[in-house]
Amino acid sequence: MHIVNARLRTAPGLHSIFCQNGRIHRIIAQSEPLAAQPGTLDASSNLVIPPLVEPHIHLDAVATAGQPEWNRSGTLFEGIERWGQRKATITHQDTKARAHAGIRMLAEHGIQQVRTHVDVTDPTLAALKALLEVRDEARSLIDLQIVAFPQEGIESFEGGRALMERALDMGADVVGGIPHFENTREQGVSSVHFLMDQAERRGLKVDVHCDETDDPHSRFLEVLAEQARVRGMGAMVTASHTTAMGSYDNAYCSKLMRLLKAANLSFVSCPTESIHLQGRFDTFPKRRGVTRVAELDRAGLNVCFGQDSLQDPWYPLGNGNILRILDAGLHICHMMGYDDLRRCLDLVTDHSARALGLGEGYGLVEGRPASFVILEAASDYEAVRTQAKALWSVRNGEVIMQRAPQQVQLLPGR
Ligand SMILES: [Zn+2]
């Protein structure tokens, strides 16, 4: 495969990209636009970027909103309760069908790398068994990392530790956690020690739902970061949500930042989900309920955006389009300055890839997989301003998605 007239984020002008055996062979600057020949893919001066990444989603819960009841309070905790009801009716085929539907939504928007959390607080581990099959079946569209996620706790759920170990034995890729949901502070702390022990012993990555609350006293991020620092595992560890950081006072947070930098872990913020679920116990003024994305980014820490949900008990909307999340996130996190806008795609590409530990398996670099997306825009700024769509998605040298550009005509009245 050979792409012409590609605009890159990393160099001015137009480029040709030559692919061979599913890898990027050469990237060459063009002195002028080239006419597309048969067999070449014309990027038409649009951006060619590495595939979009979904670093935080719950594929086992896709399309379960309102089943059997809607989350009427809009809180995280009612979401967990509603999910508990739905979980009792789950079947293998039902989970697989919904997860595949979710993956198609993501693939339609140029996403090829996905990390899903799967609830393992279920003695039958039904959802995990289904998702392990989906991971293989969906390989032509996406690479899927599965997090063993203890939705109802490791310490406060009956048999929680044993379920985590079984899930990891069965082939989950990443160790999860939910310390702020454990019954006591002590259980939260010991759950973090347990999950870090598991990850270190097995050589696995870690992604913890951490301090997903407005409670300023929820301080498990410091525990996770210190564990990552002491064990030298920062590059393997992601803290998801950390919404309590939005409620921490600045004196505590400035001390915490020192530790976060020393630990060098990654962060995922899910801004649409968090602004929906958090702030629910406030009247006015009402907190935004999101973590300090801009501050983490300015401090040089790795931070990215995720969708979290596609139509589930926690969030009734969602369509797979991570650029919708980017748009909302830039608004919610006060990141609309020009310097942010001109590099905003980092938050849904390179930063997410780093959180997922994709290394040399990702990026528009010679020798790496020929996997990329053509966005209908000439720059990051235009991509977010026009709510650009992915026009083509190429995976290991094969086109896996193509979208016709939208045609609009103005018809002035007579
Ligand atoms: Zn989540």
Boltz pocket constraint, residues with backbone or C-beta under 6 A from the ligand:
constraints:
  - pocket:
      binder: B
      contacts: [[A, 56], [A, 57], [A, 58], [A, 117], [A, 209], [A, 308]]
      max_distance: 6.0
